[in-house]
Amino acid sequence: MRPGRADVLKLIGDATPEQASRMFLKFHPGEDEAAEHFATALSSASGPSEPPPRISMAMLQGFFMTHRQDGAMGCLQNTHALLEEARMLAQLQDQLSEAKEKAGQQETAFVK
């Protein structure tokens, strides 16, 4: 197969709490309790009227790489930074969707 060819497309969704916990343990082996707290903090970060933050595996990996010297407790203390990054990314995605929709409406009006 030549490089760059894609025969299969597969959706890779957001990280589940279990995946977040397992990745925490990859960076901080033996810290089971801290990993559970981390996963719980991510899954319960939203209010009752808002969806949970969308956090990809790549975002998690970047977070752990950034805080790899902070230890398990340091990661727990900086969970707010990951959640803020996820919220900002969601806002940017919403703005992009709105801009695309608006551009499509303008294009349709121009064609008529």
N, C-alpha and C positions, 0 to 999 in steps of 0.2 A: 504494500500500500504506500502510495507516495505521501510525503509529509503534507499536513494541512487538510487532508481529505477526511470528511466526516460522513460515515455511512449510517450512524445511529445518533439520533438526538434524544437526550434524556433530561428532564427537568430535575434539577437539584434544588430542593426547597430550602427553607430556613432551618437553622439548627433546632433540634428538639431539646427539651431539658436534659434528657438522657445523654444526648451527644455532647452537650455543653459540659455535663458532669464528667464524662469520659475524657474529653479533651483537657479539662482541668487536671485530671489525674495523670495525663501524659506529661504535663509540665510540672506537676507537683505530686509525684508518687506517694502513696500512703496517706494522703490528706483527704480521706473519704468524707469526713464530716464537713470539712470546708468545701469540698466539691458539691455536696448536697445543698449547702447554704447558697453557693454560687448559682446553681441551677434554679433553686427556689426564688432567689432574688431576681433572676431574669424573667422567670415565668409569671411572677406576681408584681412586676414593675408597673403595670398599667392600672388605671382606675376602672371602676365598673362600667363606664360608658365608652371606654376606648379599647381598641384591640391591643394585644401584647406587642411589644416592639419586635420588628422583623430583624433578626440577627443571623447573618449567614455564617457558615463554617469559616470562610475566609476572614470575616470580621473577628471571630473568636480567636483564630490563629494570630492575627495581627495584634490583638489585645494582649494575648499571652506572650508574644515575642517582645512587645513594648515593655511589659511588666515582669519579664522573666527573672530579673534580679530582685524583685520586691518580695518574693516568697508568697506562700499561699495567703497569708493574712493581708499582704499588700494588694494582692489581686482582689480580694474581697472588699477592701477599703476603696478600691478604684473602680468598682463595678459601675458606679454612677457615670464614669467617663464613657464606658462602652454603651450604656443606655442613652446617653446624650448624643453620641455619634449615630446611633440607630435612629433616634428621633430626627436629627438634622438630615440624615440621608432620606428618610421618609418624606420630609418636607420638600426637599429638592426634587424627589421623584414626583410628588404631587404637582409642584410648580411646572415641571417639564411636561407632564401630562396635560395640564391646563393650557400651556403655551402651544402644544401640538394641536390640541382640540380647537383652540382659538384660530390658529393658522389654517387649519382645515376648513373652518367656517368662513374665513376670509377668502380662501381659495375658491370655495363653492360660490360665494357671492360674486366674485370676479368673473367666473366662468359664465354665469347667467347672463 
